[in-house]
Amino acid sequence: MSKQLFFNNFRNFISQYKRVVIVSHVNPDGDAIGSSLAFYYFLLKFGIDAKVIIPNDFPSFLAWMPGVENILTYDKNPEKGLEYLNNADLICYLDFNHPSRTGLVHNDLCHCKKTPRLLIDHHRDTDYSQFAMYLSEAETSSTSELVAELIQYHGFEKYLDDKIATCLLVGIMTDTGSFAHSIYHPETFEICGKMISPTVDYQLIHSKIYNTFSENRLRLLGYCISNRMTTLNEYHTAYIYLTKSDLETYNYQVGDTEGVVNFPLMIENIKMAVLITERQGVIRFSFRSKGDFSVHELAKAHFNGGGHTNAAGGTLECGIEQAIEKFLDVLPQYKSLLNQ
């Protein structure tokens, strides 16, 4: 479905539904929370009874955002979450495109197969057959930008308020690393400019996200770079690994490793950076790249993941040593691409 067709038909489509549940992905980030809350507030303006579900908790640096008190965290209250899903007449997927990305919510989502689905997302490899309506644009900075475009189409002057603008700016800001990557067209800057106002302070939003580190988080970052970073100049690559013990030493909290993977890309000749983290019974990979090298293709082919050209993730069920070994075994396959 084209963007224009989605925008044109959205009002008539959404008016058919009275009880809508918005779901986002496991380990929700700024875009997941920002787009979900902005869409939630937008639906409320149509008189829709909207609910937001996330599988597990979000990083503490997002706790100030408007509307977070209205989010249901599934792993804390699965009974209420299941009640929301069973009562919904529409389920909306925001910032993910497959139920497997929802952790503990996955099974209960699958039991609601007859409930129609709507998708707003910017990831690749989507099976559109599962959705009654969808907006999927991989060449867009964030799901929040797509929600912003949807609201703009129906009229910022009518529907945009400070709460929605703040949530959308958080989503776009965090998914672009403060506008450092994933900018595919100038409209990203233009729409952000339209949402900033005397009562929506971009600098204050930025400070709340990036200048609220705990001491432990900052010390963990220093440890990552000093003790856990390896550079592989032959492949223009650097990786950082963190064991479960490392995280416990620094009293890890959700979100404490956010952005760590970006730091090796500050090295002049590094084209790919990888963070390998041992937690929650699996090994999690976070990939970032410069230029045309697709970490999406690498993550999809070898690490049960995917994402975007310059930002992707993956998982393995193994030990940290085995995960590093697999990554190092795979790397030679991409040597020519990384050396371009």
ABEGO torsion letter per residue (X at the ends): XBAAAAAAAAAAAAAABABBBBBBBBGBBAAAAAAAAAAAAAAAAAGBBBBBBBABBBBAAAAABBGAAABBBAAABAAAAAAAAAABABBBBBGBABAAAAEAAAAAAAAAAABBBBBBBABBGBBAAABABBBBBAABABAAAAAAAAAAAAEAAAABBAAAAAAAAAAAAAAAGGGABGBABAAAAAAAAAABBAABBAAAAAAAAAAABBAAAAAAAAAAAAAABBBBAAAGBBBBBBBAAAAAAAGBBBGAABGAAAAAAABAABABBBBBBBBGGBBBBBBBBBEABBAAAAAAAAAGBEEBAABBBBBBBBBAAAAAAAAAAAAAAAAAAAAX
